């Protein structure tokens, strides 16, 4: 793949020119940092302007998939150009242009695998993919249409593709209007349906249909984006096409097993008396709202709460807070699931906290990864009369009484004061 094409040099320069940006932050993950100087040189040659300042950002405070608005603010950047894998979490203050890269893929082999499932599966197929393969989707559609001429299926009705609406993100002003996982919509012809959005991908299903009616065909790596899809659509049959090895992967036992682990952590959290809220992002739109929402939820359940800001969490950092029985990690969907087996206390997500600290909530198997989907949910009542009754603890094997509300505590810790990464 041509270097300038792979890094969208022309499109990046057009983004800068169109919006008259002067100070541009270039955010690279660790694995792409070696190409940063070539990218800067190529951008300067294309921009042909001495007024535009290009600043390379390397070590991000949180997950590299999120737009690092904190780092960009240190050099008063007007925008961020993000390279590599991205979670597409909406920004708070800065516009961003995402460069996904263009991973190679064997179109013929991918289409053959897709056709096989279209012929043998009774459900229609919804094709989702890693953003690094977005550049090849149009060619896959065309190849699938050609192959259908010799097969017994109609690709227009049996195979559906998600889209990437745009590589550009602008700050979200109203968190209540941020795109959520699914919302009812109507097109210009009056046809209603449900619009889905996850990890930068969007697609629409006709009215009366849900994702349970589809087989999910994922094109891409077994990474955090795929884990997000598997957990969110855990009721769907899912297959993965590994573009690196040109093979299908249907055994998702390890991913399904994660749900059992998460249920166990929810039960652990119910017995917690002190909860540490870990701030895992300072840029994703709505993070302050969900932190306040979680604080009200925790204190309403009669528990103490601490707020901790420390960058990327690790066992050594969290070991500084042995009084915390459980940690609640507020971050983007693709960095939310921490494997807390090495930690002294379990680490849960805001969705799991909603189940653990609300007496009326029950585990149904449905799983919400994006905290913005929780923001748009109706507020649950906490502190009701049911709290006066003893609660049965599965871990302790008996009835227990929750502690009375003892207030909340806020702490701010810098990463430099704690154990190093």
TORKE-626225 format. One record per residue (C-alpha): residue in one letter; x, y negated, z negated. Coordinates in steps of 0.02 Angstrom, whole numbers, plus 32768, in hexadecimal, padded with zeros to 4 digits. Example, Ala and Ser with C-alpha at 12.3 -4.5 7.8 and 13.67 -1.06 7.14 Angstrom:
<nodes>
a826780E17E7A
s82AC80357E9B
</nodes>
This chain:
<nodes>
x800080008000
x80427F548030
x807E7EF47F96
x801E7E537FBB
x7F807EB47FE2
x7F8F7F1F7F46
x7FA07E847ED9
x7F1E7E1D7F38
x7F987D8D7F51
x7F2E7D337FD3
x7E8D7D447F6E
x7EE67D0B7ECF
x7F2B7C717F26
x7E7F7C4A7F6D
x7E347C587EBD
x7EB57BDB7E7C
x7E9E7B627F0F
x7DE07B697F0F
x7DD17B397E58
x7E677AC37E55
x7EBD7B1D7DC6
x7F667AD57D94
x7F9F7B467D05
x7F857BFF7D2B
x7FA77C8D7CB2
x7FD67D337D03
x7FAE7DC47C8E
x80087E697CAC
x7FFC7F0F7C4E
x809F7F627C1B
x80A47FD87CB0
x80957F4B7D2F
x81087ECC7CDC
x81997F037D4A
x813D7EBB7DE1
x81167E137D90
x81A77DB37DDD
x817B7DF07E8D
x80C57DBE7E71
x80F97D107E37
x816A7CFB7ECF
x80E37D357F47
x80617CC27EF7
x80D67C2B7F01
x80F97C4C7FB8
x803F7C5A7FDD
x800A7BC57F75
x80937B557FBB
x80767ADC7F2C
x80EE7A9D7EA8
x805F7A5D7E3A
x801D7B097E0C
x80737B567D74
x80787C147D69
x80947C627CBD
x80AF7D1D7CA1
x805B7D6A7C09
x809A7E147BD3
x807C7E4D7B20
x7FC27E367B00
x7F807E247A4F
x7EF77EA57A6C
x7ECC7F217AF5
x7F1E7EFB7B9D
x7E787F1F7BF5
x7E2C7E7F7BAD
x7E4F7DCE7BE7
x7ECC7D877B6A
x7E817CDB7B50
x7EE47CC17AB0
x7F8A7CD97B09
x7F517C6C7B99
x7F1F7BE07B22
x7FD47BD57AE6
x80067B897B8C
x7F607B2B7BA7
x7F357B977C3D
x7EA37B687CAD
x7E837C1D7CDD
x7EC57CCF7CCF
x7EF07D487D5B
x7EE77DF57D10
x7F457E877D60
x7F257F407D4D
x7E9C7F9F7CF2
x7E157F2E7CAA
x7D7B7F4D7C41
x7D267EB57C90
x7CEE7E737BE7
x7CA87DC37BFD
x7D197D347BC7
x7CF47CA87B4C
x7D547C0F7B89
x7DBA7C317C26
x7D8E7C6A7CD7
x7DEB7D047D12
x7E157D5C7DB4
x7E307E187DA7
x7EA97E747E18
x7E807F2D7E0A
x7F077F6F7E7B
x7EEA7FED7F07
x7F0A80A07ED5
x7F1F811F7F62
x7E9A81A27F80
x7E79822C8000
x7DD581F3804E
x7DB3829780A8
x7DCC8304800F
x7D6482917FA1
x7CD48291801E
x7CDC834E802F
x7CCC83627F73
x7C3E82E57F6D
x7BE1833D7FFB
x7BF383E37FA0
x7B9A83A17F07
x7B1683497F71
x7AEB83F07FC4
x7AEB845D7F28
x7AA583E57EA7
x79EA83C77E92
x7A0683177E50
x7A3D827F7EB4
x7AF082447E96
x7B26819F7E4B
x7BDB81797E79
x7C3C81167DF6
x7CF580F37E03
x7D8E80A57DB6
x7DA37FF37DF3
x7E4A801E7E42
x7DE880837EC3
x7D6B7FF97EEC
x7DCB7FCF7F8C
x7DA8807C7FD5
x7CEC80877FB2
x7CB680418059
x7D2280C080B7
x7CDD814C804B
x7C2B81168074
x7C518115812E
x7CA781BE8127
x7C16820680C3
x7B9A81C78145
x7BFF821A81CF
x7C0D82C08172
x7B5182C3814F
x7B3082D8820A
x7B6B838C81FC
x7B2283A9814E
x7A7283BD8109
x7A658322809D
x7A3E826A80B1
x7AC782038060
x7A5781698057
x79DB81C07FE4
x7A4782417F8C
x7AEB81E57F6D
x7AEC81387F1F
x7B8180C87EFB
x7B9F80487E74
x7BE27F9F7EAB
x7C627F227E6A
x7C067E7C7E7E
x7C9F7E0D7E68
x7D527E097E2C
x7D357D5E7DDE
x7CF47D417D2E
x7CBC7C9B7CE7
x7CA27C787C2D
x7BFB7CB07BE9
x7B9E7C1E7B9B
x7B097C7D7B57
x7B2E7D267B08
x7A767D557B13
x7A847D4F7BD1
x7B227DB77BE2
x7B047E4D7C54
x7ADA7EE57BE9
x7AE07F9E7C11
x7A317F9F7C5A
x79AC7F1D7C77
x790B7F177CDE
x79197EB37D81
x78B57E8D7E1E
x78FB7E6C7ECB
x78C27DEB7F4B
x78427E677F90
x77F27E7D7EE6
x78347F2D7ECB
x785A7F487E13
x78DB7FB87DC7
x79677FC17D48
x7A127F737D60
x7AA47FCC7D0C
x7B4D7F7F7CE7
x7BE87FD27C9C
x7CA17FAA7CAA
x7C8B7F317D3C
x7C1A7FA87D9E
x7B637F827DC1
x7AD77FE37E13
x7A1A7FE37E1A
x79A280737E01
x78ED806F7E3E
x786280587DC0
x783B80F87D62
x78E981417D77
x7976814B7CF8
x7A2981877CFA
x79EF82307CB5
x79A782517D62
x7A5382457DB4
x7AF582A57DBA
x7B86822F7D97
x7C1982447E0F
x7CB181E87DC9
x7D4481BE7E39
x7DDE81967DD4
x7E4C81BF7D41
x7E20820C7C9A
x7E3681657C41
x7DD980F07BCD
x7D6380B87C58
x7D31816D7C79
x7D1B818E7BBE
x7CA980F67BB8
x7C3D81417C42
x7C3A81F07BF5
x7C0281B27B4A
x7B8581337B8E
x7B3381AF7C04
x7B4F82497B99
x7AA682937BCB
x7AD982977C83
x7B37831F7CDF
x7BE082D27D0A
x7C6B830C7D7D
x7D1182B57D9C
x7D7682AD7E3B
x7E2F82A07E14
x7E76823A7EA4
x7F29825C7E70
x7F1883197E7A
x7E8983207EF9
x7E1F83917E8D
x7D7A83947E2E
x7D72839B7D70
x7CCF83D97D26
x7D06840F7C78
x7CE783787C09
x7CE583D97B66
x7D6283667B11
x7CFC82CC7B3B
x7C5A831C7AFF
x7CB3834E7A60
x7CD582977A3A
x7C1C827C7A16
x7C2182FF798C
x7CB782A77941
x7C5F81FF7949
x7BC6824578F1
x7C3682837864
x7C8381D57853
x7BD581887847
x7BB081FC77B4
x7C5681CA7764
x7C2981127779
x7B8381287720
x7BE28153767F
x7C5780BD768E
x7C528032760C
x7CD17FBA7659
x7CD87F9C7716
x7D677F457771
x7D307EEE7810
x7DC27EF4788A
x7DC07E67790B
x7DFA7EBD79A9
x7DE07E2B7A20
x7DE57D6E7A1E
x7DAA7D567AD0
x7D197DC87AFC
x7C7A7D617B00
x7C0B7D7D7A69
x7C907DC479F4
x7C6C7D43796B
x7BB27D647979
x7BC77E217963
x7C417E0978D1
x7BC07D9D7877
x7B397E1B78A3
x7BA17EA9785B
x7BC77E4477BE
x7B0D7E2B779F
x7AEE7EE277C0
x7B747F1D7746
x7B497EA676B8
x7A907ECA76D2
x7AB77F8276B6
x7B037F59760C
x7BBA7F6A763D
x7C517EF77637
x7CA07EB976D8
x7D4D7E787705
x7D787E2777AB
x7E277E5077EB
x7E827E027880
x7F247E5D78A7
x7F347E7D7961
x7F3B7F337997
x7F167FA37902
x7F84803778D4
x7F8E80AB783D
x801B804677EC
x7FBA7FA277F5
x7F187FE977B0
x7F7580437725
x7F8A7F9576D7
x7ED17F9B76AC
x7EB6803D764C
x7E1C7FF575F7
x7DBC7FFD769C
x7D56809D76AC
x7D3480817765
x7D68800677EC
x7CF37FBC786F
x7D4F7F927911
x7D067F047979
x7D547F0D7A26
x7D2B7F2B7ADC
x7CD97FD07B0B
x7D76801D7B53
x7DE280047AB8
x7D5880217A37
x7D7380DB7A19
x7E0C80ED79AC
x7E44819C7981
x7E47817F78C5
x7E89822A7893
x7F3081DC7862
x7EDE814E7801
x7EB981517747
x7E05811D776A
x7D94813B7801
x7D7E80B57887
x7CCF809E78CE
x7C7D80327953
x7BF47FAE793C
x7B7480287984
x7BA580AC7906
x7B9A8029787C
x7AE8800178B3
x7ABB80B77896
x7B1F80CD77F6
x7AE58030779B
x7A2E802D77CE
x79C380A37769
x794280B977F3
x79C080E0787D
x79D7819278BB
x7A5B81DF792B
x7A03820B79CE
x7A9982337A3C
x7A8981917A9E
x7B29812C7A8E
x7B4B80727AA7
x7BFE803E7ACC
x7BEC7F857AF3
x7BCB7F187A5B
x7B727E9B7ACC
x7AE87F1D7ADE
x7AD27F157A22
x7AC97E577A25
x7A357E617A9B
x79DA7EE17A30
x79537EA679B7
x799B7E8C790A
x797B7F1E7895
x793C7EFB77E7
x79B57F20775B
x79A27F1B76A0
x78F27F6576A2
x789E7FC57618
x78E4806A7654
x798F80347611
x794E80487560
x793B8101757D
x79CA817C7573
x7A1881B07618
x7A4C82617644
x7B05826E7670
x7B3282FF76E1
x7BEA82EE76B2
x7BCD82EE75F6
x7B41836D7600
x7AC7830D7593
x7A67826C7577
x7AC981CD7559
x7A9C81187532
x7AEB808F759A
x7B488006753F
x7AEC7F637525
x7B187ED17594
x7BB87E88754C
x7BD77E0275CE
x7C527DF8765E
x7D077DC67669
x7D667D7C76FB
x7E207D917718
x7E8D7D5977A8
x7F307DB877C1
x7FAD7D98784A
x80037E2A789E
x80AC7DE87867
x807A7DFD77B0
x80527EB377C8
x80AA7F4C780E
x80ED7F3678BC
x80987F837955
</nodes>
